[in-house]
Amino acid sequence: MLRGAALVTERRDANRILYSLAPDRLALSVGDFLSNVCPEQIVLRVVREKKSKAKTSASKKSGGSQKRAAPAPTAKAARA
């Protein structure tokens, strides 16, 4: 059934058949299922994609080398 649904791939090794998950196809199937069961999942996915695209475009504009700011000192470190 899984092979018929293209959720697994198979590779023959002598007299054995080795099965592997097809991650892209599996992710799409699970995503479709969740979209039907939990409609707000669609909204969350769109929000995540927009954030990801924004990060990618910001990285390209800055030349791809964003420096991270040093963490702010904590109260404990300030007392020391």
C-alpha positions as CSV (number, residue, x, y, z in Angstrom):
1,M,0.0,0.0,0.0
2,L,2.8,2.4,0.9
3,R,4.6,1.7,-2.3
4,G,1.4,2.1,-4.3
5,A,0.9,5.5,-2.7
6,A,4.5,6.4,-3.5
7,L,5.3,7.0,0.1
8,V,8.3,4.5,0.0
9,T,10.9,3.6,-2.4
10,E,12.5,0.2,-2.7
11,R,16.0,-1.1,-3.6
12,R,16.8,-4.7,-4.2
13,D,19.9,-6.2,-2.6
14,A,20.3,-9.9,-3.6
15,N,17.3,-11.6,-2.2
16,R,16.2,-8.7,0.0
17,I,14.1,-5.7,-0.7
18,L,15.1,-2.6,1.3
19,Y,12.4,0.1,1.7
20,S,13.0,3.8,2.4
21,L,10.6,6.6,3.1
22,A,10.1,9.1,0.3
23,P,10.4,12.3,2.5
24,D,9.0,14.8,0.1
25,R,5.9,12.8,-0.8
26,L,5.4,11.8,2.8
27,A,5.6,15.5,3.9
28,L,3.0,16.5,1.3
29,S,0.7,13.7,2.4
30,V,1.0,14.6,6.1
31,G,0.5,18.3,5.3
32,D,-2.6,17.6,3.3
33,F,-4.0,15.4,6.1
34,L,-3.2,18.1,8.7
35,S,-4.8,20.8,6.5
36,N,-8.1,18.8,6.5
37,V,-8.0,18.0,10.2
38,C,-6.6,21.2,11.4
39,P,-7.3,24.1,9.0
40,E,-5.3,26.7,11.0
41,Q,-2.2,24.6,10.0
42,I,-2.5,26.2,6.6
43,V,-2.3,29.7,8.2
44,L,0.8,28.7,10.2
45,R,2.5,27.3,7.2
46,V,1.9,30.5,5.2
47,V,3.3,32.6,8.1
48,R,6.4,30.4,8.4
49,E,7.0,30.6,4.6
50,K,6.7,34.4,4.7
51,K,9.2,34.6,7.6
52,S,11.6,32.3,5.8
53,K,11.4,34.4,2.6
54,A,12.0,37.6,4.6
55,K,15.1,36.2,6.2
56,T,16.4,35.0,2.9
57,S,15.9,38.4,1.2
58,A,17.4,40.2,4.2
59,S,20.4,38.0,4.0
60,K,20.9,38.6,0.3
61,K,20.6,42.4,0.8
62,S,23.3,42.4,3.5
63,G,25.7,40.4,1.4
64,G,24.8,37.1,3.2
65,S,27.0,37.7,6.2
66,Q,24.8,38.8,9.1
67,K,26.6,39.3,12.3
68,R,24.9,38.3,15.5
69,A,24.8,40.8,18.3
70,A,26.4,39.7,21.6
71,P,23.9,38.6,24.2
72,A,22.9,41.3,26.7
73,P,24.6,40.8,30.1
74,T,22.4,39.3,32.7
75,A,21.8,40.9,36.2
76,K,24.1,38.2,37.7
77,A,26.9,39.1,35.3
78,A,26.5,42.8,35.9
79,R,27.0,42.3,39.7
80,A,30.2,40.3,39.2
